[in-house]
Every structure is written in structure tokens, then in C-alpha cells.
Amino acid sequence: MKALVAGHFVLDTVISEGYVAETLGGPPAYMGFLLRRLGFDVFVATAIGYDFGDDRLQQVIRSGIRFLQPPFSESPTTRFEITVLWGHRAMRLLSRCGRIPPPAMGQGEFDVAMVNPVAGEIAPESIPRYKSVSKFLYLDPQGFLRAFEGGEVRLSDNPKLRYMLRAVDAVKVDLEEGLALTATDDPIGIGHGLSRMGVREVLVTAGSEGVYLRSGERLYFLRPPDVAAFDGIGAGDLLGAGYCASRASRGLEESMAYAVACSTCRLDQPGLQKIPDLRAIEDEAAALRKKVEVLEGPR
């Protein structure tokens, strides 16, 4: 099966108590590497600077990930500084790479396309183009909602994005992103609000409380296993990639369990080390499937 991931590769400087490291990150890394482990042919629409480094480029190429178009930009690679202390996370933008052009018609049909910008690199108006080249379109709105002032990151509404959501099959938001889009931080209310905008499947992550999935009249809930997160970076990308991979052949409840398994199996590890292997995912997903609750709709 073929997957397309759109968004910037990122170089993250992670600062935690007794730990400082620069790591490769961003949706093409977390989603792309996981999908390769799950057997997908993965293409990425991205932009990187010449500071990306030959070693990192070879790491991407050796994984089997392919570039949809030439990735190099005259701008430096997108970089974030992420400080994780005492359960709180602060993020600063250090540099931002170039915009990502939408896929051209005839660039192939993908079983799933995942649109996941981190710093405004994808125009909301291009979302229908991603839909036109895929059977299933997933969106993480974080990069459409972020605004940057002196490097500091804050969230704000994006009216153009709300209008384009009708083209999206599935969306994943956390409570802050949901609030920016729907004016409520209630996870059930967020699901209702995004459904009314035309999204068919809405995943709402509420931290340790759990994950909600709204699809039409059905509402599911799954409380994740109690795992002490090392840094939490990339967990949302792993959840989204796991959900999309599973939805290619499984129903809603199974896919919800699979997604949470992908994001929590190795949550206690730093950076890309938290990407789990297939056996661990399957075992954890089987256990989590029994814990999915139906809160609304047919049982």
C-alpha cells in the first residue's frame, strides 16, 4: 500500500532534566519510519535545507522513504527547541524551511495521504489537492494553527482551514487545537464541532485522560495505558500514522486501539526510539481493543 506524508522534517533540540540532544523529527520522520515498519511504500512531500546533513539524508533514504519532489530549499531546515521539565513542555521555533507545493495531478494515487504541517509550510487551499490523489485523507492541523512571535509558539484560529475541512476523512486534534477550531475544550464538544464542519472521523486526544473518536452518531473512548512519557515528542504523529495504517483494512474500534498502541508502546523512550516494532504494536493493540468503550451510538 502507498502512503504520502506532507510536512517538514524537523531538527529538534530537546532539553530535559539531565538530557540535551538534537534529534531528527517531524511528521515525515515519525509517521514515515513507522509506516515503513508496517510495510507501506512511503512518499514524503517536504522541504529541507542544506544544513540537514548527509547522515540524516542517508538515514531517510536507507529506510526506503522516497521524496515526492526534490526536497531541498534555500532556507534552513525547520528547527525547534523543546524544553520538557516537570511534565510541562515549551516550544520555540529556531528556523523555518520553505513552503511545500501541493502534489501535481498525475503524481500517483495513494491509499492514504497524511497532511501534517508543523510551521505553516502547507497552504490550507491545497488540502483538496491532497484529497484528489488519495483514497483516505488524514489531517493534523497543528501547523495550520500555530503562530510565531519571536520564536514563541501560540495557537490561533484559521478560518481558511475550517472551510477546507469538508475534504478531510479523518482529523486528529488535542484539546488546545480543538479549542482554537471549535471554541470549546470539551473533547466531546470538539468532536461534534469538527463533525459539523464535514470531517467524517475525529480523533481527540486528551492526554492521560484518554482518546475520543467521533464518527457520525458513534462516539468511542479509550483510556491509554499508564506510561511515563520521556518527552512525548512524536506521539501524536505515531497515533495518526497508526490510525491511518489500520483504517486501510480495519474498522473504527480496531483502528483506535491500533493507533493508541503505536503511540504508547515505547512512549518512555526519547525521540525516534519511541517508534515500536510490529510485534509490540499487534500485542498491545489486541489488549487495548478489549478496552474500547462505546459512549454513544449503536453497540
DRENPADO-218457 format. One line per field, with one value per residue: residue number from 1; residue in one letter; x, y, z negated of N, C-alpha, C in turn. Coordinates in steps of 0.02 Angstrom, whole numbers, plus 50000, padded with zeros to 5 digits. Each point is the difference from the previous one (the first is absolute). Example, Ala and Ser with C-alpha at 12.3 -4.5 7.8 and 13.67 -1.06 7.14 Angstrom:
REM residues 2
num 1_2
residu A_S
n.x 50660_49982
n.y 49716_50053
n.z 49610_50036
ca.x 49955_50042
ca.y 50059_50059
ca.z 50000_49997
c.x 50045_49961
c.y 50060_50055
c.z 50000_49963
//
This chain:
REM residues 299
num 1_2_3_4_5_6_7_8_9_10_11_12_13_14_15_16_17_18_19_20_21_22_23_24_25_26_27_28_29_30_31_32_33_34_35_36_37_38_39_40_41_42_43_44_45_46_47_48_49_50_51_52_53_54_55_56_57_58_59_60_61_62_63_64_65_66_67_68_69_70_71_72_73_74_75_76_77_78_79_80_81_82_83_84_85_86_87_88_89_90_91_92_93_94_95_96_97_98_99_100_101_102_103_104_105_106_107_108_109_110_111_112_113_114_115_116_117_118_119_120_121_122_123_124_125_126_127_128_129_130_131_132_133_134_135_136_137_138_139_140_141_142_143_144_145_146_147_148_149_150_151_152_153_154_155_156_157_158_159_160_161_162_163_164_165_166_167_168_169_170_171_172_173_174_175_176_177_178_179_180_181_182_183_184_185_186_187_188_189_190_191_192_193_194_195_196_197_198_199_200_201_202_203_204_205_206_207_208_209_210_211_212_213_214_215_216_217_218_219_220_221_222_223_224_225_226_227_228_229_230_231_232_233_234_235_236_237_238_239_240_241_242_243_244_245_246_247_248_249_250_251_252_253_254_255_256_257_258_259_260_261_262_263_264_265_266_267_268_269_270_271_272_273_274_275_276_277_278_279_280_281_282_283_284_285_286_287_288_289_290_291_292_293_294_295_296_297_298_299
residu M_K_A_L_V_A_G_H_F_V_L_D_T_V_I_S_E_G_Y_V_A_E_T_L_G_G_P_P_A_Y_M_G_F_L_L_R_R_L_G_F_D_V_F_V_A_T_A_I_G_Y_D_F_G_D_D_R_L_Q_Q_V_I_R_S_G_I_R_F_L_Q_P_P_F_S_E_S_P_T_T_R_F_E_I_T_V_L_W_G_H_R_A_M_R_L_L_S_R_C_G_R_I_P_P_P_A_M_G_Q_G_E_F_D_V_A_M_V_N_P_V_A_G_E_I_A_P_E_S_I_P_R_Y_K_S_V_S_K_F_L_Y_L_D_P_Q_G_F_L_R_A_F_E_G_G_E_V_R_L_S_D_N_P_K_L_R_Y_M_L_R_A_V_D_A_V_K_V_D_L_E_E_G_L_A_L_T_A_T_D_D_P_I_G_I_G_H_G_L_S_R_M_G_V_R_E_V_L_V_T_A_G_S_E_G_V_Y_L_R_S_G_E_R_L_Y_F_L_R_P_P_D_V_A_A_F_D_G_I_G_A_G_D_L_L_G_A_G_Y_C_A_S_R_A_S_R_G_L_E_E_S_M_A_Y_A_V_A_C_S_T_C_R_L_D_Q_P_G_L_Q_K_I_P_D_L_R_A_I_E_D_E_A_A_A_L_R_K_K_V_E_V_L_E_G_P_R
n.x 50042_49973_50046_49968_50058_49961_50058_50026_50057_50015_50042_49986_50008_50009_49970_50027_49977_50062_49966_50047_49959_50034_49937_49999_49955_49939_49940_50039_50032_49960_49962_50049_50042_49947_49977_50065_50002_49946_50051_49991_49984_50051_49961_50046_49954_50060_50032_50063_50040_50051_49973_49958_50051_50057_50021_49966_50025_50058_49988_49977_50050_50043_49958_50012_50003_49952_50034_49943_50037_50046_50032_50056_50009_49998_49942_50021_50018_49936_50008_49989_49995_50003_49972_50018_49963_50003_49997_50038_49972_50057_49976_50058_49978_50050_49973_49982_49989_50008_49955_49949_50016_49938_49978_50037_49950_49986_50010_49947_49967_49987_50013_50050_49974_50056_49958_50063_49983_50059_50009_49938_50033_49938_49978_49953_50009_50057_49962_49955_50058_50015_49939_50016_50055_49949_49997_50047_49970_50058_49978_50060_49957_50045_50028_49934_50004_50063_50011_50048_50016_50053_49975_49964_49972_49950_49939_49975_49938_49979_49963_50055_50032_49961_50007_50064_49978_49955_50062_50000_50030_50060_49989_50059_49969_50040_49995_50063_50017_49965_50027_50058_49980_49982_50045_50016_50015_49935_50030_49944_50002_50066_49987_49949_50040_50050_49957_49975_50067_49980_50038_50019_50063_49984_50066_49981_50062_49990_50062_50015_49955_50023_49977_49970_49953_49986_49949_49971_49954_50055_50007_50065_50020_50063_50007_50054_50047_50012_50028_50058_49976_50047_49973_49965_50059_49958_49975_49982_50061_50026_49961_50014_50064_49998_49964_50037_50055_49970_49981_50059_49995_49994_49956_49952_49968_50010_49983_49951_49989_50003_49964_49962_49998_49993_49958_49982_50010_50030_49947_50029_50004_50061_49979_50036_50032_49952_50028_49942_50014_49990_50042_50036_49992_50008_50048_50025_49993_50020_50044_50018_49995_50015_50038_49987_49978_49938_50011_49997_49938_49988_49983
n.y 49940_50054_50034_50058_50024_50052_50030_50044_49975_49982_50047_49956_50055_49943_50038_49955_49981_50023_50031_50003_50002_49997_49996_49953_50042_50018_50014_50024_50019_50025_50033_50028_50006_50021_50037_50014_50004_50035_50008_50065_50014_50036_50051_50047_50046_50024_50035_49997_50027_50034_50024_49966_49997_49977_49996_50056_50029_49971_50022_50055_50006_49981_50040_50023_50054_50020_50045_50033_50050_50032_49980_50013_50041_50062_49990_50015_49940_49983_50042_49957_50042_49940_50033_49943_50031_49955_49963_50054_50020_50030_50035_50005_50040_49962_49961_50028_49941_49985_50030_49959_49992_50010_49938_49987_50016_49936_50023_49967_49944_50028_49946_50037_50060_50018_50050_50016_50063_50030_50036_49985_49942_49986_50021_50026_50045_49971_50002_50030_50029_49999_50023_50039_49994_49998_49939_50018_50056_50000_50038_50025_50041_49969_49985_49988_49979_49982_50046_50037_50016_50022_49953_50037_49944_50023_49985_50003_50023_49957_50053_50010_49979_50035_50044_49983_49999_50026_50013_50004_49940_50015_50023_50020_50015_50043_50009_50020_49953_49955_50030_50002_49938_49981_50036_49936_49988_49990_49942_49990_50061_49988_49938_50024_50048_49958_49959_50052_50005_49937_49999_49945_50004_50011_50002_49997_50024_49970_49992_49996_50049_50008_49958_50049_49962_50052_49959_50053_49953_49972_49986_49993_49963_50018_49974_50038_49954_49989_50045_49999_50053_49985_50012_49947_50016_50015_50001_50063_50007_49965_50035_50056_49984_49981_50054_50038_49972_50005_50063_49986_49965_50046_49982_50040_49953_49956_50048_50015_49936_49990_50055_49986_49938_50027_50040_49944_49956_50052_50023_49951_49999_50024_50055_49984_49993_50046_49993_49968_49936_49963_49956_50050_50029_49944_49985_50061_50001_49937_50020_50053_49958_49961_50055_49995_50059_49979_50065_50000_49987_49964_49949
n.z 50000_50027_49968_49993_49977_49983_49997_49960_50024_49939_49980_49953_49965_49969_49954_49961_49942_50005_50049_50047_50052_50057_50018_50046_50026_49980_50026_50051_49944_49954_50043_50035_49948_49964_50049_50005_49934_50016_50042_49986_50063_49978_50018_50001_49987_50009_49956_50021_49955_50024_49944_50039_50040_50026_49937_49987_50053_49986_49938_50029_50043_49952_49970_50061_49961_50042_50035_49987_49975_50037_49945_50034_49949_50021_49970_49938_49981_49995_49950_49950_49950_49972_49951_49972_49954_49953_50055_50006_50057_50016_50052_50032_50048_50023_50046_50058_50027_50064_50040_49991_50064_50020_49991_50054_50039_49991_49937_50019_49992_49942_49966_49975_49989_49970_49991_49985_50015_49991_50056_50020_50010_49982_50058_49960_50048_49980_49946_50040_50015_49935_49992_50051_49962_49958_49976_49956_49979_49968_49949_49985_49969_49961_50058_50008_49937_50010_49954_50029_49938_50034_50040_49958_49979_50036_49980_50061_50006_50047_50016_50037_49945_49960_50048_49996_49938_50040_50022_49933_50004_49975_49938_49978_49942_49966_49935_50002_50043_49964_49948_50033_50015_49939_49968_49995_49936_50006_49987_49966_49973_49993_49981_49963_49976_49998_49971_49967_49995_49993_49944_50031_49983_49936_49996_49936_49993_49942_50022_49935_50010_50062_50047_50033_50027_50038_50017_50027_49990_50021_49936_50010_49948_49993_49940_50012_50011_49937_50042_49969_50031_50044_50060_50021_50023_50049_49938_50012_50027_49949_49960_50034_50004_49935_49988_50039_49973_49942_50012_50027_49942_49950_49953_49976_49966_50049_50043_49958_49987_50065_50009_49948_50025_50061_49967_49970_50049_50028_49969_49966_50067_50011_50030_50054_49943_49999_50061_49990_49986_50054_49974_49977_50060_50034_49958_50001_50066_49998_49955_50036_50051_49950_50000_50066_49980_50007_50008_50067_50021_50056_49962
ca.x 49958_50039_49983_50033_50003_50018_50020_50072_50048_50019_50056_49978_50045_49958_50031_49964_50043_50057_49999_49996_50017_49969_49974_49958_49930_49950_49955_50029_50043_49961_49949_50031_50036_49952_49965_50045_50001_49936_49998_49976_50044_49991_50025_49993_50002_50033_50053_50056_50055_50063_50028_49968_50055_50002_49983_49927_49972_50010_49955_49934_50001_50009_49937_49954_49957_50016_49977_49952_50032_50064_49983_50046_49979_50052_49991_50024_49953_49960_50028_49966_50028_49945_50020_49953_50019_49947_49937_49980_50040_50001_50028_50021_50022_50067_50005_49944_50017_49955_49933_49995_49949_49952_50016_49973_49957_50037_50058_49985_49945_50023_49948_49988_50043_50000_50021_50019_50050_50021_50015_49969_50032_49950_49943_49936_49966_50026_49973_49963_50046_50022_49943_49992_50049_49998_49936_49984_50040_50007_50029_50016_49999_50045_50039_49956_49975_50054_50026_50066_50019_50066_50014_49951_49947_49932_49949_49946_49954_50017_49936_50008_50005_49933_49962_50027_49994_49950_50035_50042_49968_50014_50041_50021_50015_50000_49949_50016_49985_49928_49973_50012_49957_49928_49984_49988_50053_49968_50017_49940_49979_50046_49980_49939_50014_50037_49954_49956_50038_50004_50048_49964_50027_50036_50037_50016_50043_49992_50054_49993_49928_49982_49989_49931_49992_49933_49984_49928_49965_50038_50054_50039_50049_50051_50049_50064_50036_50038_50070_50035_50028_50066_49993_49936_50009_49984_49947_49941_50014_49995_49929_49968_50023_49971_49928_49993_50021_49949_49936_50003_49972_49964_49946_50016_50024_50065_50048_50013_50046_50064_50031_50024_50056_50059_50024_50017_50042_50068_49995_50051_50064_50010_50003_49978_50003_49933_49963_50000_50001_49934_49977_49979_49938_49946_49984_49969_49935_49952_49979_49962_49935_49950_49986_49965_49932_49952_49965_49939_49986_49988_50052
ca.y 50060_50061_50055_50064_50042_50068_50041_50009_49969_50049_49986_50019_50002_49980_50015_49972_49997_49957_49973_50047_49964_50020_49940_50005_49993_50022_49946_49951_49952_49956_49964_49964_49941_49951_49970_49954_49939_49966_49972_50047_50040_50067_50059_50060_50067_50035_50048_50000_50043_49966_49984_49938_49954_49939_49941_49996_49985_49929_49964_50001_49961_49929_49974_49985_50058_50035_50069_50011_50049_50018_50030_50051_50070_50047_50017_49946_49950_50021_49979_50019_49985_49974_49990_49957_50000_49991_49986_50056_50005_50065_49993_50061_49992_50029_50015_49971_49985_50026_49973_49936_50005_49944_49949_50012_49948_49949_49978_49935_49995_49972_49972_50049_50060_50031_50070_50011_50053_50018_50072_50038_49987_49977_50047_49966_49993_49942_49939_49960_49968_49938_49955_49976_49948_49948_49969_50018_50059_50014_50065_50025_50072_50039_50049_50051_50040_50031_50067_50006_50068_49996_49929_49969_49967_50003_49975_50045_49973_50008_49992_49965_49929_49974_49992_49944_49937_49956_49953_49956_49940_49992_50053_49989_50062_49998_50045_50070_50009_49997_50064_50051_49988_49993_50044_49961_49952_49937_49954_49979_50058_50008_49951_50023_50060_49982_49960_50048_50032_49954_49946_49937_49965_50049_49976_50052_49974_50038_49982_49937_49983_49951_50019_49995_49993_50015_49986_50004_49995_49957_50030_49949_50026_49952_50026_49969_49971_50048_49997_50063_50024_50030_50069_50007_50026_49952_49952_50014_49977_49927_49984_50012_49952_49935_50001_49996_49934_49951_50014_49973_49932_49984_50045_50057_49980_49968_50051_50041_49962_49995_50066_50012_49955_50028_50060_49989_49941_50020_50071_50015_50007_50066_50009_49948_49935_49980_49966_49929_49951_49974_49951_50037_50035_49952_49974_50053_50016_49947_50012_50062_49992_49978_50055_50055_50010_50034_50049_50020_49966_49928_49959
ca.z 50000_50008_49955_50010_49940_50019_49943_49995_49954_49949_49956_49934_49942_49943_49936_49943_49941_50010_50068_50055_50061_50063_50031_50059_49982_50048_50023_50046_49964_49956_50038_50055_49976_49975_50056_50033_49960_50009_50068_50050_50042_49973_50034_49959_50029_49945_50018_49954_50019_50012_49934_49976_49987_50040_49959_49991_50066_50012_49955_50031_50061_49983_49972_50055_50013_50062_50004_50054_50043_49970_49935_49974_50000_49982_49929_49956_49975_49943_49935_49939_49934_49959_49931_49964_49929_49950_50032_50044_50061_50032_50067_50035_50069_50012_50071_50037_50069_50051_50008_50036_50052_50000_50050_50067_50025_50035_49961_49971_49952_49937_49957_49948_49997_49933_50004_49930_49995_49932_49995_50053_50064_50049_50005_49991_50064_50036_49971_50049_50047_49968_50004_50069_50016_49948_49983_49931_49983_49928_49988_49934_50015_49957_50036_50027_49945_49963_50017_49970_49982_49969_49989_49956_50037_49972_50046_50018_50049_50070_50035_50063_49985_49983_50062_50039_49964_50031_50044_49959_49974_49928_49971_49930_49965_49928_49973_50018_50071_50006_49976_50052_50058_49984_49943_49939_49984_49981_50055_50036_50038_50056_50051_50031_50040_50060_50042_50034_50054_50056_49990_49988_49942_49960_49942_49953_49947_49938_49955_49964_49993_50051_50069_50023_50072_50023_50070_50005_49935_49956_49961_49964_49953_49979_49953_50016_49943_49959_50018_49986_50063_49996_50023_50034_50068_50052_49982_50041_50068_49999_49994_50064_50049_49983_50017_50073_50023_49982_50035_50067_50002_49939_49980_49957_49933_50007_50019_49941_49957_50035_49997_49932_49990_50034_49967_49929_49988_49980_49982_49950_50034_50030_50072_50045_49967_49977_50053_49981_50054_50017_49950_49940_50016_50006_49933_49960_50030_49982_49931_49996_50035_49951_49954_50034_49975_50044_49958_50035_50062_49998_49969
c.x 50044_49974_50040_49997_50025_50014_50076_50033_50024_50063_49981_50059_49957_50040_49956_50049_50056_50006_49994_50022_49967_49979_49962_49928_49955_49958_50031_50044_49958_49949_50032_50036_49953_49964_50044_50003_49936_49990_49974_50057_49986_50034_49990_50003_50028_50048_50053_50053_50064_50037_49972_50053_49995_49980_49925_49966_50007_49956_49930_49999_50006_49936_49951_49951_50023_49970_49953_50027_50067_49989_50040_49974_50061_49996_50027_49945_49962_50030_49956_50045_49943_50027_49946_50024_49937_49931_49974_50047_49995_50038_50017_50022_50067_50011_49943_50019_49946_49932_50003_49946_49952_50020_49968_49953_50041_50063_49986_49942_50025_49942_49982_50049_49992_50030_50013_50055_50018_50010_49973_50027_49953_49942_49935_49965_50023_49970_49959_50045_50025_49943_49994_50049_49999_49930_49976_50046_49996_50034_50013_50009_50053_50036_49959_49978_50054_50017_50064_50016_50067_50021_49951_49941_49934_49952_49948_49957_50025_49936_50006_50004_49931_49958_50022_49990_49949_50032_50035_49960_50010_50045_50018_50018_50010_49951_50013_49984_49925_49967_50008_49951_49925_49976_49977_50060_49972_50011_49939_49974_50044_49981_49938_50014_50035_49958_49954_50035_50012_50051_49963_50023_50045_50032_50018_50042_49996_50052_49989_49927_49978_49992_49927_50000_49926_49994_49925_49967_50040_50057_50034_50050_50048_50049_50067_50031_50040_50074_50032_50036_50069_49997_49935_50006_49986_49944_49937_50009_49994_49927_49965_50020_49971_49927_49990_50019_49946_49935_50001_49967_49957_49945_50023_50030_50069_50054_50017_50049_50070_50038_50030_50060_50064_50030_50025_50048_50069_50002_50053_50069_50007_49995_49973_50004_49931_49958_50002_50006_49931_49973_49974_49934_49941_49979_49963_49931_49947_49975_49956_49931_49945_49978_49966_49928_49958_49959_49934_49993_49991_50058_50008
c.y 50063_50055_50062_50039_50069_50041_50003_49946_50056_49976_50028_50002_49989_50011_49973_49997_49950_49973_50058_49963_50033_49937_50017_49989_50026_49943_49953_49949_49952_49959_49957_49937_49947_49965_49953_49934_49960_49977_50046_50025_50073_50052_50060_50062_50046_50053_49997_50047_49961_49986_49935_49947_49936_49939_49993_49984_49926_49958_49996_49954_49926_49970_49980_50056_50035_50070_50008_50050_50017_50041_50062_50071_50044_50021_49943_49953_50028_49970_50026_49986_49981_49986_49962_49995_49993_49992_50055_50005_50070_49994_50068_49982_50035_50017_49965_49992_50025_49966_49935_50007_49941_49948_50016_49943_49950_49978_49934_50003_49963_49970_50047_50058_50031_50069_50024_50054_50015_50075_50039_49986_49975_50049_49961_49987_49938_49934_49960_49965_49934_49949_49969_49944_49944_49972_50021_50057_50013_50067_50011_50075_50041_50056_50053_50050_50037_50069_50009_50074_49997_49929_49966_49974_50010_49975_50053_49968_50013_49990_49963_49925_49972_49988_49939_49932_49952_49949_49944_49940_49993_50057_49980_50066_49985_50053_50073_50013_49998_50065_50054_49993_50003_50043_49961_49955_49936_49950_49976_50057_50013_49951_50020_50058_49984_49956_50046_50038_49953_49944_49936_49963_50048_49966_50059_49970_50046_49979_49933_49981_49949_50031_49989_49995_50011_49984_49998_50000_49959_50038_49945_50035_49944_50034_49966_49968_50053_49991_50068_50022_50031_50074_50013_50023_49945_49952_50010_49977_49924_49978_50008_49950_49931_49996_49992_49931_49948_50010_49974_49931_49983_50052_50052_49979_49969_50052_50046_49966_49996_50066_50014_49954_50028_50058_49988_49942_50018_50074_50021_50010_50070_49997_49942_49930_49978_49968_49925_49954_49969_49953_50035_50035_49951_49973_50053_50018_49948_50009_50062_49995_49982_50057_50059_50003_50036_50047_50023_49958_49926_49962_49934
c.z 50000_49954_50018_49935_50021_49937_49997_49958_49953_49965_49931_49951_49938_49936_49945_49942_50011_50070_50050_50063_50060_50037_50064_49979_50055_50025_50051_49967_49959_50039_50053_49978_49973_50057_50040_49960_50009_50072_50054_50044_49981_50043_49954_50044_49945_50027_49946_50026_50012_49935_49973_49985_50040_49960_49992_50067_50016_49955_50030_50061_49985_49972_50054_50015_50064_49999_50059_50051_49969_49936_49981_50012_49985_49927_49957_49980_49940_49936_49944_49940_49955_49930_49963_49928_49957_50032_50046_50059_50030_50066_50028_50071_50009_50073_50036_50073_50048_50002_50041_50053_49997_50053_50066_50019_50041_49964_49964_49952_49939_49961_49944_50009_49931_50005_49929_49997_49928_49993_50060_50069_50054_49999_49990_50067_50039_49974_50050_50051_49970_50001_50069_50018_49948_49990_49931_49979_49925_49992_49926_50008_49964_50037_50035_49946_49962_50028_49960_49989_49963_49984_49955_50040_49963_50053_50013_50053_50071_50040_50066_49989_49985_50063_50039_49966_50031_50047_49962_49975_49925_49978_49929_49969_49926_49975_50018_50074_50011_49977_50052_50058_49983_49942_49939_49988_49972_50056_50039_50043_50060_50056_50037_50048_50065_50047_50039_50056_50059_49993_49982_49938_49961_49940_49956_49944_49940_49949_49967_49989_50051_50068_50018_50076_50017_50074_50007_49932_49949_49965_49960_49954_49981_49954_50014_49939_49964_50013_49985_50063_49989_50021_50036_50072_50051_49984_50042_50071_50004_49995_50067_50053_49986_50018_50075_50027_49985_50038_50071_50005_49940_49986_49951_49934_50003_50016_49943_49954_50031_49995_49931_49985_50032_49961_49929_49987_49972_49982_49948_50031_50031_50076_50040_49970_49976_50055_49987_50060_50007_49947_49937_50012_50000_49931_49959_50028_49982_49929_49995_50033_49951_49954_50033_49976_50053_49956_50031_50063_49992_49969_50037
//
